[in-house]
Amino acid sequence: MNEPDRDLEDPVEEHRALHETESRIAIAGHPLHAMLVAFPIALTMSVLGADLLFWWTADTFWARVAGWASFGAFLMGVIAGITGTIELLLVRGIRNRSASWTHFILAVMLLSLMGMNWAWRIGDHVEAVLPLGLILSLTAAVLTAITGWHGGKLVFDYQIGTRQPK
Ligand code: HEM
């Protein structure tokens, strides 16, 4: 059995340029994407909350809240997504890590769901809630949790978006 004469190389570890993962869409080094994602996350959870409250109380106020919150979630999600996508395409170390693309795919599925949840409510926001509105809200909330958790993984596990030591 021949022993390899040197350790296996990790192309990401070996290639210095791939360490460039620092955010460029940032204010004083703080990524805009990380600042913006709080809005779609909170608003998506709010749509689910409002739908459940409408189901429980039958108060149409909650159906109206859900309609507006679903619009806000989609709008802010798209804006956050644009900052993330520019980052992904612009920064070599982000672009070269497959985890970034996994996050992108999750996010695009989530944004489609957010858009569907809003569009479904246009016209009659009361009739739209049960059952399909609630099902869309629940699915969007679960996918938001997965996408948000995965976004955190990019930063805390892979240091994506952070400045690497020279
Ligand atoms: C549509 C395309 C998207 C792309 C390409 C993208 C890309 C990225 C990238 C590159 C990062 C690393 C930090 C940075 O460089 O800013 C990140 C972090 C993150 N993303 Fe996204 N993202 C997208 C959409 C979303 C959406 C819709 C959500 C909402 C659920 C989300 C949630 C997060 C979270 C929570 C973090 C961690 C932020 C932190 O803790 O600092 N992303 N994303």
Residues whose N, C-alpha, C, O or C-beta is under 5 A from the ligand:
A	BS01	HEM	S23 P31 H33 A34 V37 G77 A80 G81 G84 T85 E87 L88 I94 F104 A107 V108 T144 T147 G148 G151 G152 L154 V155 I160 G161
